[in-house]
Structures are given as C-alpha cells and as structure tokens.
Amino acid sequence: MVEVAPGWFPFRASILVYAVDTGESSGNRGVLRQLQDRFGGVYSEELGSLEIKDGLRRCIVKALSDAGTNRLLVAVGSSGMDLGNPSTYASTDYDMWIRGAREAVSNSPDYTVSLTLKYNGGIDDEDSFLNHVTRESGHRVRSAGKVGSCLLAALEGNESPLISEREFSCIVADSSSSRLAWEMCFEVCALAGIRGSINRLYSERRPMLSQMDASEDSTQVWINELLARMRKPIDEIRSSDLEEALKEITIQFSRLSTLTNSMRRDQVKAKALIRDFRRRLSGWNEKPFKALPTITAAELAEAEDQVAPFGDFIDRTEALTAQFDTVLDSVRTYLGIQQQKLSISEQSSSREQLVQLVSLQETLHKLEVLVVAFYMTEMARIFFETVSGSAALLTALFIPVALVASVFLSRLLSRKR
C-alpha cells in the first residue's frame, strides 16, 4: 500500500519493530487506541493511524504489520513554522508523544530507529552537515550518503552483535521538503522492519551460538576418549562398552542432526531477509558523501555479519558428524575382527558372545540406516535449493522418503552379503 504523506514537516520520527503473537491481529491497533485515550486525536481504522493536533504541533502514529512483524511509526512535527530557523527543531514539546508510544508497546522491541529530519535552511551547507550532526547528537557519523534530494547519515551506537537501536539524521534540500521527508520516514520504516526480523532470528539462536564452543569441546573430548579406548588390544575391549558407545553415538548423532537442520532452516529465512534488505537499499540509488561509507554498504555488511554465525554453526556441527563417522568405522572394524575370531573358535562360550555381537551388529545396521537417510536428505536439500524457492519445505517432505529408501538399501545390501 502506498502511504499518504501528511502536509506538515516531520522533525523527528521513532520506529519500533516487535514480534506479533501468533493469531494476534489487533496488537498495533490496540496501541493506537491506548494513545487516543491518553492524548486524544483522530483514529482511522482504515489507514491504521492516529493523528494528534495541539495548536501548530502535530503527531501521527501509524501501525503497520507484515510477515509476523509489527512496526509502529511515530512522527512529530509542526505546521506553519519557519523550517529555516534552527530553533524550530530544538523544542522538546513533542517528546511526550514519542515516549507515550514506547510505553504503550508491551513487547520489548526487536529493533528501534530514531530519525531526525531538518530542512537545509537550518544548515549553511553540506560541508557543515557532519559537524552539525555530531554536535547535535553527541555521536560520530558512521556512514552517510545522498538519497535523491536528501542527505542521510547514520550515527555510531551499540557495536554488539545484537544491534537493537539505530539513529539517523537527515537534511532535505528541496522545495517540496515535506513530501521528501515523509518518503524518507517510510523508507527507513520499511528497512527497520526487515532488520527487526533479522534481529529476532539472531536473538532466538544466540544462546545456541554462544554455547557452541563449550559443546564442541566436550563432544570432542568424548570422541577422543572413545577412539583411545578403541586403540587398546582387542582382548581388552568389552562388547558391553561398545554397545554403550553405540547408544551414545546414536544420541549425539540425532542431537547434532536436529540442531543442524534447525539452524539451516533459520539460515534460509535469514538469507531471504538479506535479499529483501539488499533489494530495498538498492532502490535508494544512494550516492557517496565525502569519504564515508555509504549507508547501503554499511547497513548491508552489518546485517550479513549478524547472520554469518548461522553458517559457521552448521559447518562445525557437520564436522562433528564426520568425526562420529570415524568412530563408527572403528567400531565396525572391531566387530569384524571379533566375528572372525568367533567363527574359528570352538569354545562353548562362543555362542553367547556371538549372540551379543549379532545384537550389536543389528544396532549398527539401524544407525547406518539413520546415517544414509541423513546424507540422502542433505543431497536432496542441495538439489532443492538450486531449483526451488521452497527448499526447506521440500527437504522436510523428503525426510520420510529418505528413511524408506535407506531401509530398502540396507536390506538389499544385507542380502548380498
């Protein structure tokens, strides 16, 4: 839907992005009702907006929802004031509306954007823009660029992996300054919605990512201990120990497969969001300003860095899975040697040991079925990603087929043996 720009100039805008609960459809509209009860104003159900007037002061709150994400745009400004006078922008009378909107949102925002807008009549020239922004905000400029007739700068802020806030400053150099200022508000609001979704994906997986080092170390120690036991003389290895090891391998293998598939699903979502983010930024046709990085380059690089740990996690879990295959090969070798010894043994106790080994072999066959199904599913995922945009869904539907096929192959190979 094309947003209709009000006829007044917005001085400041605040954008709140937060998750919408499943089945919830009135969360944003409920916020607008709360603000209307507190500040008055005209509420429009059709436009999803609340417009508040107090003399020349203006405030509009727009509620937007898409793809499980709520966005609340709160813009304040004035009608009929001198945009070329710097004191016009200095008033704090508008802050109560922005604070009220933040207080009305019950959920903690996934992403928050503050946008300050000025008409270029308040600044002598573009060369003084960076100094002006730094002086007014107290923060250095991290990136800047020219978007049409607007000069936009992003300010330095929180540098942690979970970027939850961003602050922008914009000057508009055109006679139709109000329309351009509103266009910039709506553009930044759309970008904030995508970044909020990326932030939510990262925050949901952050505990798993932070525990990966410790989990990988403990699993590696366990694998090394098991391989050390397998290097003992054959006569010192007990079948009960191997059976226990096989059970543990099965548990660990299943856990790693679940974690890998879950992370891969979120990686697919993150890649789709990055594509939307890049497509939206490319539509700006941003031009460089001074020697600073463009906002397009800086924001895109930051978003890509945020989701890069998803791929690292998958690579590391797959490396651990490959090590489990090595352990399985060692167990398989031992079983083969033991079976050969039992076949030439004439001791009466050999029958009992043979039964144990056959039981262990059956357990190994079941695990091989799981391993074959896992690799068939991975190969199918790679194929689906090249031919379809719904690779995650097709891969999930292929899992039962992979299990049936692996059972059939196992039985066929057993007959040939």
N, C-alpha and C positions, 0 to 999 in steps of 0.2 A: 504494500500500500504506500502511495506517495504521501509523505507528511506535509501538511499545510503549515506554512510559516506564519506566525503572528506578525502584526505590523510594527512591533516595537523591537528595540535592540536589546539582546540579552548580554548583560555584563558578566555574569557567572553562570556556570552550569555544573551540576553534580549528577553523576550517573552511578546508580547502584545495580549490580548484577548479582542475582542469587538464584538458587535452585528452586524449582516449583515442585511441590509434593505431588506424588502420583495421584491422579484423579482430582487434583485441585484446579479449579478454573477461575475462582474469584479472588485469589490472593492479592493480586495487584489492584483489582477494583476495590477490594476491602480497604487497602491503604488509602486510596483516593477518598473513600467515604470517611475514614478517620480524619484525614486532613480537612475535609469540608466541615465536619463537626467542630474542629478546633479553630480553623481560620475563616470559615465561610467560603464564598466563591461559587462559581458556576460549574457544575459537574455535567459532563457529557458521556453518557453510556456508549453512544455510537463511536465517538472519537477516542474513548478511553482516556479522557483528560480532565483536569481540574484547573480552571483559570481563576486567579485571585487578583483583585484590584484594591489598592489603597492609595487614593489620590493619584499621583503620577507613577507610583510604584506598581510593578507588575510581577506576577509569578505564574508560571504554568507548569503543571506536573503531568507528564504523560506516562501511561502504563503500557508496556509492550511485553509480549510473551511469544516465544517460539522455541521449538525443539527442547522442551523441558527447562527453559531458562526464562526467568523474569528480568526485565530491565525497567528501571524507574528513572526517568529523565526529569530533573528539577532544574528549571532555568528561571533566573530572576533578572529584572532589568527595569527600564523606565521609559515612559512615553512622553515625548516632547521636551526632553532635556538636551543640553548642549553637549554633543558627543565629542567635540574638540577640546573640552575643558577637562583636564586631568582629575580635578576634584569630583567630577561626576561619578567616577568609578570607585572612589575611596569610601563611600558610605557603607557602614555595616548594618544598615537598617534591614537589608534583605536576608541576612544570615538566619533569622528565626525561621524562615520558611524552609531553608535547606536543612537546618537542624531538626525541624519537625518531621520532615520526610524520613530522615535517617532513624529517628526514634520510632516512627510508625512501622518500619520494617522489622518483623520479629526475627527472621533468619539472619545469621551473620553473612554479610555479602561475600561472594567469591572474588569480586573484583570491584574496585571503586575508582572512578575517574573524576578529577576536578579540572574544569576548563574555565580559564579566564579569557574574556574577549574584550578588545578595545578597537575603536576606530582610529586610523592612523593620524588623525588630527591631534591626538594626545601625545604623539611621539614625533620628534623633529624629523628623523629619517631612519631608514632601515639599519644604518650603521650603529645607531644607538640602541637598537632593539635588544641585543643580547645583554648589554649593561642594564637596561631598563628592567628586563625580566628578572635578572639576577638580584637587582636591588629590591624589587617589589616582593619577590617570593622568598628570598633568602637561600635559594638553591641555585646551583650551577646548571647551565643548559647542557644536556647530554646529546641531543640531536635536534636538527631543525631543517625546514625545507619550505619551499613556496608551493602552495596548492592553489592554482588559479590566482585570484587576486588576494589571497590570504597568505600570511606568513605565520607558520605554526612552529612552536618549539616545545620539546619535551624536556622536563626538568629531572635532575637526578633525584633518586629516592632510595627506597629499600632495594638492596642488591642481593637479598637472599634468594634461593631457588624458587620459593613461592612468592611471586610478585603479586601482592594484593592491592596495591594502590599505584596510581599514575597521575601525574599532574602536568597539564598542558597550558600553554599561553599562546594566544593568537591575536594578531592585529589584522584588521580588514582595511584594504586600501581601494575602496570603490565607492561610487556614489550610491549604489544600491547595497549599502553596508548591512542593513538589517537582514535582507534575504540571504546574503552570503554567510553571515554569522549563524543563521539558523541552519543552513545547509551543512556547515561545519559541525554544529552540535549534533545533527542527526547522523553524520558520517562517523564521528567519534563514538556515538552511542552504539552504532552497529558493530564497530570494531570491539568495543568493550564487551558486547555480548559474546563474541567469539572467544576473546581472551578469558572471560569468566568461565566458559565451558572448559577450556584447556586447563585453567587453574583448578577446577573441580576434579577433573580427571587426575591431575598430578597429586592433589591433596589426598584423594582416596587411596592412591597407590604409594604415597610417601612412606607410611610405616613399613610396608613390604620392602621398598627400596632401601630404607635405612638399615634394615635387618639383614640385608643380603650378605654383607661381609662376614658377619658372625655366623650366619647359617652356612655359608660356603666353607668357612674354616672348619666348623665342626663336622660337616659332611666329609670334607677332605681327610680329616684325621681318622674318621671311621673307615673310609676306604683304604687308607694306608695301613691301618691296623689289620684289616681283613686280608689284604694282599700279603702282609708279613706272615700271617698265620698260614697262608696257602704255600709259602715257600719252605715250610717245615718238611721233614721227611714224611713220606706217605703214611708210614705206620703210626705217626704221631697225630694224624688228623682224624678226628672222630666224625662219624656221619651225622651225629646229633648236632654238632657245631655247624656243619654245613647246612643242615636243614634250617637251623635258626637263622643263619646268614641269608639264605634264600628268602625267608619270610621278611626279613628286614629290608632286603633289596627290593622286594615287591612293594613294600610300603613306601620306601623312599622314591622308587620309580614313579609310583602313582601320584605321590605328592608333587614331585617335580613336573610331571606332565600336566597336572591340574594348574599349577602356578604358571607354567609357560603358556598354556592355552588362554588362561585368564588375562595375562599381561599382553599377549598377542592381540586379543580382542580389543583391549583398550588402545593398543598401538594403532590399530586400524582406524579407530574413532579419532585418535589424535591426528593422524595423517590427513584425514578428511577435513578436520577443523583447520589444520595448517594450510591446506589448499584453499579453503574459503577465505582465510585470513590474507593469503597472498593475492588472491583474486580481488579482494576488496581494496587492498592497498595499491595494487597496480592501476585500479581505476582512478586514483588520485592524479596520476601523471605528475608526481612530485618532482620539483627542480631543486638541485642542491643550493644551500645557503652558506656562504663563506667556506671555511674548511671543515665544517662539522659533518658528521654522518647524517644522511637523510633519515627522517623518521621511519620511512618504509623499510630501509635496510636494518636499522637498529631494532625496531619492534619485531620484525620477522626473525632476525637472528636470535633474539631473546626467547621468542616462542619456540623456535626449533630446538634451542638448547634445553628448554624446560622439558620437552618430551623425549630428548635423546636418551635419558636413562632407561626408558622402556625397552629400547633395542638392546642396550647393554645388559639389562637383566635377562632378556631372552637368550642372548649369546652365552652368558655364564651358566644358566641352568642347562642349556643344551650341552655345554662342555662337561658338566657333572653327569649328565645322562650318558655321554660317551664313555666316561670312566666306569660307570656301572656296567656297561657292556664288557669292559675289560675284566671286571670281577666275575661276570657270568662266564666268560671264556675260561677263566682259571678253574671255576667250579666244574665246568663241563669237562675240562681236561682230567681233573681228578676223578670224576665219575667214570670216565672211560677207562682209566688205569685200574680202578677198583673192580670194574666189571670184568676186565681181562684176567685179573688175579683170581676172582671168584670162579671164572669159567674153568680154570685148571686146578682149582682146589678140591680136594676130596674129603675135607674135614666136615664133620656132621654139623658144625655150627654155621657153615657157609649158607645154608638155606635161609636162616633168619636174617643174616646180613644182606642176602640178595633181595629179600622182601623189602628191607629198609631202603636199599638202593633203588629198587624199582619205584617205590613210593616217592623217593626224592627225584627220580627222573621224570615222573608224572608232574610233579610240581614245577620242574624246569620247563617241561613242554608247555604248561599253562602260561608261564612267564614269557616264553618265546612267542606265544600267540599274542600277548599284550604288546611286546616289542615290535612285532611285524605290523600289527594294527596301527601302532603309533607312527611308524615310518611311512606306511601307506597313506595315513591321514596327512602327514606333513607334505608328502609329494602331491597329494590332491590339492592341499592349500596353495602350494606354489603355482599349480596349474590354474586354479580358480582365480587367483589374484591377477593372472595375465589376461583372462578372458571375461571377467565379470566384475562388476562393482559391488556385488554382494558376496564376497569371498568368505566372510565369517559365517554367514548363514549356510552357504553351500558346504563348507567344511564341517559344520556341526551335523548337517544331514548325512554327510558321507561316513561319519564315525560308525554307525551300525553296519554299513556295507563293508567297511574295513575289517570289523570284527568277524563277520561271517566269512569273508574271503580268507582271513588269516587262519581261522579254524579249518577251513577246507584244505588250504595249503599244508597245514601241519599234519592233517590226517593222510593226505596224499603222499607226503614225504615219509611218514611213518610206515606206510605200506611198502614203499620202495626199499626201505631199509630191511 
